[in-house]
């Protein structure tokens, strides 16, 4: 949950407490297997807007062979900083080679995606794509500039599209991109917002066949047909 890791006995895993992130972060915990291993996993965590994203994006590694098979967080890996001032958005997909993984994150107060490659040799990158809506306003009063860090980011099942939304943002933000899962780069930004001011969009997901995008919030659930063909917005 960004703060603790539990084992299958529903107990806090050995060394699994005091992770330096936050339980309320939208994509606060993502687990990725270490390629080529069957017992080691990365646990990636993001901080939350309530604490001004202070601890950024961090990771710890779990060894499931530790603690007599109940797993432990490897102390030397715990809370390793990967990206400062990262937002609450985090998503993972497989590399086109079917073995490695891409981890997609976003720098707040910018339009920069930071994409990391995860292989048997560890984490490399980032590959940076500056594209789409700028997240946050550094000059906003109080903490309001951090609030649109809230909202999900998802990758399509085939690894070719990325979508994200922002809560507490007016007009609504619904951004869609192409993703190249061989290079880790984003392109072809499409703004799907109709200019509404619901300030309540939080969830986003793709259909299993990659043809529809779903967005949810206070105003309901909306479906976008991604194969409409004209390039214009269609619900």
Order of alpha helices (4+ residues) and beta strands (2+ residues): beta-beta-beta-alpha-beta-beta-beta-beta-beta-beta-beta-beta-beta-beta-beta-beta-beta
